[in-house]
Amino acid sequence: MRGPAFAALALLAACAEQEPSAAENDAFARNLENLAAPKEEEPPAPEPALNLVPLQPGDVEAALGQARPCDFAVGDRILFAAAGRAGVARINGLTVRMGATLPTSPTGGFFEGQRFAISIGRLVDEIAPVENATSWPAKLVLTERSGEHAEQRIEGAWRCPTGSG
């Protein structure tokens, strides 16, 4: 074992006696600069933005048929509609259909699709009668179910049809 260690020391000593060439000095200096220079880090990817946009004419009928749906609206813009165990929304401009374990009710509901989930809950118990419907202040939470767990929270009105009309 002493032989190889002695040979390595002798080789190092021999290398130390030789003067490096100008090209070797330049290469060594470039390597030191590369090591000393901070690496530019990639900026973090922007968080995926969720944007619930108003449903377009025909979206509700195409997704829910002729059922009279409950809907979540901000002003006169309907952002989500549901009937029975089915719901529909436009997320980032794409029509997204969702399902629910329990039927849609005046208290709200939880709807999920392959990529997104929507939860709607009333904020108060007092109802505000609207033509052929009842309406409650409510909160909608849209969640992306992927690893990022991005979400959008919106306050508006949850409106459900009454028995008449």
C-alpha positions in Angstrom: 0.0 0.0 0.0 3.0 2.3 0.6 4.1 2.0 -3.0 1.1 3.6 -4.7 0.8 6.4 -2.1 4.5 7.2 -2.5 4.2 7.2 -6.3 1.2 9.6 -6.1 3.2 12.0 -3.9 6.2 11.9 -6.2 3.9 12.7 -9.2 2.4 15.7 -7.3 5.9 16.9 -6.5 7.0 16.6 -10.1 3.9 18.5 -11.2 4.6 21.3 -8.8 8.0 21.8 -10.3 6.7 22.5 -13.8 5.7 26.0 -14.8 2.1 26.0 -16.3 1.9 27.4 -19.8 0.0 30.6 -20.6 -2.9 28.6 -22.0 -3.1 26.5 -18.9 -3.1 29.7 -16.7 -5.9 31.2 -18.9 -8.0 28.0 -18.7 -7.4 27.9 -14.9 -8.5 31.5 -14.6 -11.7 30.9 -16.7 -12.5 27.9 -14.5 -12.2 30.0 -11.3 -14.4 32.7 -12.8 -17.0 30.2 -13.7 -17.0 28.7 -10.3 -17.0 32.1 -8.6 -19.8 33.5 -10.7 -23.2 33.1 -9.2 -25.5 30.9 -11.2 -28.5 32.7 -12.6 -31.6 31.1 -11.1 -34.7 30.5 -13.3 -37.5 32.8 -12.0 -40.2 30.7 -10.4 -43.0 29.8 -12.7 -46.1 32.0 -12.2 -48.8 30.4 -10.1 -51.5 29.0 -12.3 -54.3 31.5 -12.4 -57.8 30.4 -12.0 -60.4 32.6 -13.5 -64.1 31.8 -13.3 -65.8 33.6 -16.1 -69.5 34.1 -16.9 -71.4 31.2 -18.5 -72.3 31.8 -22.2 -75.8 31.4 -23.7 -76.4 27.7 -24.2 -73.8 26.5 -21.6 -76.3 25.6 -19.0 -78.8 23.9 -21.3 -76.0 21.9 -23.0 -74.7 20.6 -19.6 -77.8 20.3 -17.6 -80.6 19.8 -20.1 -84.0 21.4 -19.4 -83.7 21.2 -15.6 -84.3 24.3 -13.6 -80.9 24.9 -12.1 -79.6 26.8 -9.0 -76.9 29.3 -10.0 -74.2 31.3 -8.4 -74.1 34.8 -9.7 -72.3 38.1 -9.2 -74.7 40.8 -10.2 -76.3 39.5 -13.4 -73.3 37.4 -14.4 -73.9 33.6 -13.8 -70.6 32.0 -13.0 -71.9 28.5 -12.0 -75.1 26.5 -12.5 -76.2 23.2 -11.0 -79.1 20.9 -11.1 -79.4 17.4 -9.5 -75.9 16.0 -9.3 -74.4 18.0 -12.2 -72.9 21.4 -12.5 -71.2 23.6 -15.1 -68.8 26.5 -15.0 -66.4 28.3 -17.4 -62.9 28.2 -16.0 -60.2 30.2 -17.9 -62.7 30.3 -20.8 -63.3 26.6 -21.0 -66.7 25.0 -20.3 -66.1 22.5 -17.4 -68.8 20.0 -16.3 -68.7 18.7 -12.7 -70.5 16.1 -10.7 -71.7 15.9 -7.0 -72.2 13.1 -4.6 -75.3 14.8 -3.2 -78.0 16.6 -5.2 -77.9 20.4 -5.5 -79.7 22.1 -2.7 -80.6 25.6 -1.6 -77.8 25.4 1.0 -75.1 25.0 -1.7 -73.0 22.0 -2.7 -69.7 20.5 -3.5 -69.0 19.7 -7.2 -65.9 18.2 -8.7 -64.5 17.3 -12.1 -61.2 15.8 -13.2 -59.2 18.9 -12.7 -61.3 21.4 -10.7 -63.6 21.5 -7.7 -66.2 24.1 -6.7 -67.7 24.5 -3.2 -70.7 26.8 -2.6 -72.0 27.7 0.8 -74.6 30.2 1.9 -73.3 33.0 4.2 -76.7 33.7 5.9 -79.9 31.8 6.4 -82.3 34.7 5.5 -83.7 34.3 2.0 -84.3 37.1 -0.4 -87.3 36.2 -2.7 -86.5 36.8 -6.4 -89.0 36.2 -9.2 -89.7 32.4 -9.1 -86.5 31.8 -7.0 -84.9 32.4 -3.6 -81.5 33.9 -3.2 -78.9 34.0 -0.5 -75.5 35.7 -0.1 -73.0 32.9 -0.7 -69.3 32.2 -1.2 -67.9 30.1 -4.0 -64.5 28.5 -3.8 -62.9 27.2 -7.0 -59.9 24.9 -6.5 -57.5 23.4 -8.9 -57.0 19.8 -7.8 -53.5 19.4 -9.1 -50.4 19.7 -6.9 -50.5 23.6 -7.0 -53.9 23.7 -5.2 -54.6 27.2 -6.7 -57.9 28.6 -5.7 -60.2 31.5 -6.4 -62.8 32.8 -3.8 -65.8 34.8 -4.9 -68.8 36.2 -2.9 -72.1 36.5 -4.7 -75.6 35.1 -4.6 -76.8 31.5 -4.7 -80.2 31.4 -6.3 -82.5 28.4 -6.5 -85.8 28.1 -8.2 -89.0 27.8 -6.1 -91.7 25.2 -6.7 -93.9 27.6 -8.6 -93.0 28.9 -12.0 
